[in-house]
Amino acid sequence: MRALLIPLLVLVAGLLPAPSAAHAEPAAPPDIMAGVLQKLAWTSYRTTIDFVVQREGKSPLGKGIEVVVADGPAGQKLLMQFVHPANMKGTAFLALTDRAKGDDEYHLYMRTLRRVKRVPTCTENFMLRDFLSLYFLKPRPELWRFEPVKAGAAPDEAGFVTVEGTPLTPHTVELTGYGKLRHVIDPAAGRIVRTEFFDAGGALVRRQRVLEWRDQGGFGWPWRFETEDLREGVKATVETRTLEVAPTLSDDTFTVRYLKRL
Protein backbone atom coordinates (compact mmCIF):
# COMPACT_ATOMS: atom_id res chain seq x y z
CA MET A 1 0.00 0.00 0.00
CA ARG A 2 2.77 2.47 0.95
CA ALA A 3 4.59 1.70 -2.30
CA LEU A 4 1.45 2.70 -4.23
CA LEU A 5 0.63 5.73 -2.05
CA ILE A 6 3.89 7.63 -2.53
CA PRO A 7 3.74 7.67 -6.38
CA LEU A 8 0.08 8.69 -6.14
CA LEU A 9 0.92 11.66 -3.90
CA VAL A 10 3.69 12.71 -6.26
CA LEU A 11 1.28 12.55 -9.20
CA VAL A 12 -1.36 14.61 -7.41
CA ALA A 13 1.23 17.21 -6.41
CA GLY A 14 2.34 17.47 -10.00
CA LEU A 15 -1.23 18.17 -11.12
CA LEU A 16 -1.75 21.02 -8.64
CA PRO A 17 -1.38 24.54 -10.14
CA ALA A 18 1.86 26.37 -9.36
CA PRO A 19 1.54 29.32 -6.91
CA SER A 20 0.62 32.53 -8.69
CA ALA A 21 3.45 35.08 -8.83
CA ALA A 22 0.91 37.78 -8.03
CA HIS A 23 0.22 36.13 -4.68
CA ALA A 24 3.79 35.14 -3.85
CA GLU A 25 4.92 35.84 -0.33
CA PRO A 26 7.48 38.65 0.03
CA ALA A 27 11.10 37.65 0.47
CA ALA A 28 11.96 36.41 3.94
CA PRO A 29 13.11 39.25 6.22
CA PRO A 30 16.66 37.87 6.60
CA ASP A 31 16.99 38.04 2.80
CA ILE A 32 15.55 41.56 2.73
CA MET A 33 17.93 42.79 5.44
CA ALA A 34 20.81 41.00 3.76
CA GLY A 35 19.93 42.90 0.59
CA VAL A 36 19.95 46.19 2.49
CA LEU A 37 23.36 45.41 4.00
CA GLN A 38 24.69 44.35 0.61
CA LYS A 39 23.79 47.76 -0.81
CA LEU A 40 25.56 49.40 2.15
CA ALA A 41 28.92 47.92 1.23
CA TRP A 42 30.96 51.01 2.14
CA THR A 43 33.76 50.64 4.68
CA SER A 44 34.05 54.30 5.74
CA TYR A 45 32.86 57.79 4.94
CA ARG A 46 33.09 61.39 6.10
CA THR A 47 30.18 63.80 5.82
CA THR A 48 29.15 67.26 6.95
CA ILE A 49 25.48 67.84 7.72
CA ASP A 50 23.04 70.54 8.72
CA PHE A 51 21.03 69.34 11.71
CA VAL A 52 18.00 71.52 12.48
CA VAL A 53 16.14 70.84 15.74
CA GLN A 54 12.58 72.09 16.30
CA ARG A 55 11.15 71.86 19.82
CA GLU A 56 7.52 72.65 20.56
CA GLY A 57 6.99 76.36 21.16
CA LYS A 58 10.58 77.28 20.30
CA SER A 59 12.43 78.62 17.28
CA PRO A 60 14.37 76.15 15.10
CA LEU A 61 17.96 75.60 16.22
CA GLY A 62 20.49 74.79 13.51
CA LYS A 63 23.71 72.88 14.09
CA GLY A 64 26.57 72.01 11.76
CA ILE A 65 28.11 68.60 12.39
CA GLU A 66 30.93 66.58 10.88
CA VAL A 67 30.41 62.82 11.02
CA VAL A 68 33.02 60.13 10.34
CA VAL A 69 31.97 56.47 10.24
CA ALA A 70 33.98 53.28 9.72
CA ASP A 71 32.77 49.70 9.50
CA GLY A 72 34.88 46.60 10.09
CA PRO A 73 34.60 42.97 11.21
CA ALA A 74 34.55 43.94 14.90
CA GLY A 75 31.84 46.57 14.59
CA GLN A 76 31.05 50.12 13.56
CA LYS A 77 32.66 53.34 14.78
CA LEU A 78 31.17 56.81 14.68
CA LEU A 79 32.73 60.17 15.51
CA MET A 80 30.61 63.32 15.40
CA GLN A 81 31.94 66.82 16.02
CA PHE A 82 30.00 70.08 16.14
CA VAL A 83 31.17 72.73 13.66
CA HIS A 84 28.64 75.38 14.71
CA PRO A 85 27.06 77.18 16.60
CA ALA A 86 30.03 78.79 18.33
CA ASN A 87 29.02 77.67 21.82
CA MET A 88 29.07 74.01 20.72
CA LYS A 89 31.96 74.07 18.25
CA GLY A 90 34.51 71.38 19.07
CA THR A 91 32.21 69.31 21.27
CA ALA A 92 32.43 65.71 20.04
CA PHE A 93 30.85 62.30 20.58
CA LEU A 94 32.51 58.92 19.96
CA ALA A 95 30.56 55.65 19.66
CA LEU A 96 32.18 52.23 19.34
CA THR A 97 29.94 49.23 18.66
CA ASP A 98 30.87 45.62 19.31
CA ARG A 99 29.33 43.26 16.76
CA ALA A 100 30.13 40.08 18.68
CA LYS A 101 28.70 41.26 22.00
CA GLY A 102 26.01 43.58 20.63
CA ASP A 103 27.34 46.32 22.87
CA ASP A 104 28.36 49.98 22.62
CA GLU A 105 30.88 52.28 24.26
CA TYR A 106 30.23 56.05 24.28
CA HIS A 107 32.56 58.95 25.04
CA LEU A 108 31.76 62.68 25.04
CA TYR A 109 34.34 65.46 24.72
CA MET A 110 33.18 68.54 26.61
CA ARG A 111 34.86 71.47 24.88
CA THR A 112 34.07 73.95 27.65
CA LEU A 113 35.62 71.67 30.28
CA ARG A 114 38.34 70.32 27.97
CA ARG A 115 37.78 66.80 29.20
CA VAL A 116 36.44 63.47 27.94
CA LYS A 117 33.86 61.57 29.93
CA ARG A 118 32.34 58.13 29.48
CA VAL A 119 28.62 58.36 28.66
CA PRO A 120 26.17 55.63 29.79
CA THR A 121 24.67 53.69 26.88
CA CYS A 122 21.22 54.37 28.40
CA THR A 123 21.72 58.14 28.15
CA GLU A 124 18.53 60.24 27.94
CA ASN A 125 20.25 63.04 26.03
CA PHE A 126 18.26 63.57 22.81
CA MET A 127 21.25 64.38 20.63
CA LEU A 128 23.29 61.39 21.82
CA ARG A 129 20.56 58.81 22.35
CA ASP A 130 18.93 59.27 18.98
CA PHE A 131 21.95 60.16 16.88
CA LEU A 132 22.95 56.51 16.58
CA SER A 133 19.42 55.59 15.48
CA LEU A 134 19.57 57.95 12.51
CA TYR A 135 20.63 56.72 9.09
CA PHE A 136 24.38 56.98 9.70
CA LEU A 137 25.15 53.44 10.83
CA LYS A 138 24.26 50.21 9.06
CA PRO A 139 21.40 48.13 10.47
CA ARG A 140 22.54 46.00 13.38
CA PRO A 141 21.42 42.34 13.11
CA GLU A 142 23.35 41.59 16.30
CA LEU A 143 20.63 43.48 18.20
CA TRP A 144 17.37 42.72 16.36
CA ARG A 145 15.42 39.79 14.93
CA PHE A 146 13.25 40.76 11.96
CA GLU A 147 9.92 39.21 10.97
CA PRO A 148 7.38 40.24 8.28
CA VAL A 149 4.43 42.45 9.12
CA LYS A 150 1.27 41.01 7.58
CA ALA A 151 -0.73 44.25 7.57
CA GLY A 152 -1.69 45.52 4.12
CA ALA A 153 0.43 48.24 2.57
CA ALA A 154 -0.88 51.77 2.10
CA PRO A 155 -1.31 52.86 -1.55
CA ASP A 156 1.89 54.91 -1.52
CA GLU A 157 3.86 51.89 -0.25
CA ALA A 158 3.09 49.58 -3.18
CA GLY A 159 6.03 47.28 -3.64
CA PHE A 160 7.52 48.08 -0.23
CA VAL A 161 7.99 45.47 2.48
CA THR A 162 7.58 46.15 6.20
CA VAL A 163 9.60 44.14 8.70
CA GLU A 164 9.40 44.30 12.47
CA GLY A 165 12.47 44.07 14.66
CA THR A 166 12.27 42.55 18.13
CA PRO A 167 15.20 42.51 20.57
CA LEU A 168 17.46 39.48 20.42
CA THR A 169 18.14 39.92 24.15
CA PRO A 170 16.87 42.23 26.93
CA HIS A 171 20.18 44.07 26.59
CA THR A 172 19.00 45.53 23.28
CA VAL A 173 16.24 47.42 25.11
CA GLU A 174 18.70 48.66 27.73
CA LEU A 175 21.14 49.76 25.04
CA THR A 176 18.78 51.47 22.61
CA GLY A 177 15.80 52.40 24.78
CA TYR A 178 13.46 50.73 22.27
CA GLY A 179 11.43 47.53 22.63
CA LYS A 180 10.54 47.18 18.96
CA LEU A 181 11.15 48.87 15.63
CA ARG A 182 9.70 48.65 12.14
CA HIS A 183 11.48 49.27 8.85
CA VAL A 184 9.63 50.03 5.63
CA ILE A 185 11.97 48.78 2.90
CA ASP A 186 12.16 49.24 -0.85
CA PRO A 187 13.43 45.71 -1.64
CA ALA A 188 14.26 46.51 -5.28
CA ALA A 189 16.66 49.29 -4.22
CA GLY A 190 17.68 47.67 -0.92
CA ARG A 191 16.85 50.84 1.00
CA ILE A 192 15.16 51.55 4.31
CA VAL A 193 12.78 54.41 3.53
CA ARG A 194 11.02 54.80 6.87
CA THR A 195 11.43 53.58 10.46
CA GLU A 196 9.16 53.56 13.51
CA PHE A 197 10.44 53.08 17.06
CA PHE A 198 8.41 51.68 19.97
CA ASP A 199 9.15 51.69 23.70
CA ALA A 200 9.24 48.59 25.91
CA GLY A 201 5.45 48.89 26.42
CA GLY A 202 4.73 48.91 22.68
CA ALA A 203 3.91 52.62 22.31
CA LEU A 204 5.12 54.45 19.20
CA VAL A 205 7.67 57.00 20.46
CA ARG A 206 9.66 58.00 17.41
CA ARG A 207 9.55 57.92 13.62
CA GLN A 208 11.83 58.95 10.80
CA ARG A 209 11.80 58.89 7.02
CA VAL A 210 14.08 59.61 4.09
CA LEU A 211 13.09 62.66 2.05
CA GLU A 212 15.74 62.48 -0.70
CA TRP A 213 18.16 59.84 -2.00
CA ARG A 214 21.32 60.49 -4.00
CA ASP A 215 23.78 58.12 -5.60
CA GLN A 216 27.34 58.95 -4.67
CA GLY A 217 30.49 56.91 -4.47
CA GLY A 218 28.63 53.96 -5.96
CA PHE A 219 26.07 53.87 -3.16
CA GLY A 220 22.60 55.24 -2.52
CA TRP A 221 22.67 57.73 0.37
CA PRO A 222 19.80 59.15 2.45
CA TRP A 223 20.82 62.69 1.52
CA ARG A 224 17.99 64.33 3.41
CA PHE A 225 15.79 62.84 6.13
CA GLU A 226 13.69 63.81 9.12
CA THR A 227 13.03 62.39 12.57
CA GLU A 228 10.42 63.08 15.23
CA ASP A 229 10.56 62.22 18.95
CA LEU A 230 6.93 61.93 20.05
CA ARG A 231 7.81 61.77 23.75
CA GLU A 232 9.74 65.03 23.84
CA GLY A 233 7.91 66.88 21.08
CA VAL A 234 11.15 67.31 19.15
CA LYS A 235 11.52 67.25 15.38
CA ALA A 236 14.78 67.35 13.46
CA THR A 237 15.79 67.44 9.82
CA VAL A 238 19.15 66.30 8.53
CA GLU A 239 20.57 67.51 5.21
CA THR A 240 23.91 66.40 3.79
CA ARG A 241 26.29 69.12 2.70
CA THR A 242 29.39 67.14 1.72
CA LEU A 243 30.15 63.43 1.48
CA GLU A 244 33.42 61.59 0.95
CA VAL A 245 33.38 57.82 0.61
CA ALA A 246 36.42 55.83 1.82
CA PRO A 247 38.41 58.84 3.11
CA THR A 248 41.95 58.51 4.42
CA LEU A 249 41.68 58.22 8.21
CA SER A 250 44.43 58.24 10.81
CA ASP A 251 44.85 55.11 12.93
CA ASP A 252 43.60 56.81 16.09
CA THR A 253 40.57 58.66 14.66
CA PHE A 254 38.16 56.62 16.75
CA THR A 255 39.99 56.76 20.07
CA VAL A 256 39.66 58.69 23.31
CA ARG A 257 43.19 59.95 22.69
CA TYR A 258 41.99 61.61 19.50
CA LEU A 259 39.10 63.26 21.34
CA LYS A 260 41.48 64.76 23.86
CA ARG A 261 43.39 66.49 21.07
CA LEU A 262 40.38 68.31 19.66
KABELKA-V582738 format. One record per helix or strand of 3 or more residues. SS is the DSSP state (H for helix, E for strand). FROM is the first residue (numbers start at 1). TO is the last residue. If there is no record, write none. Layout:
BEGIN
{{SS FROM TO} {SS FROM TO}}
END
This chain:
BEGIN
{{H 2 15} {H 21 23} {H 29 39} {E 44 55} {E 61 72} {E 75 84} {E 92 98} {E 103 110} {E 115 119} {H 126 131} {E 144 148} {H 155 157} {E 160 167} {H 170 176} {E 180 186} {E 191 198} {E 204 216} {E 219 229} {E 234 245} {H 256 260}}
END
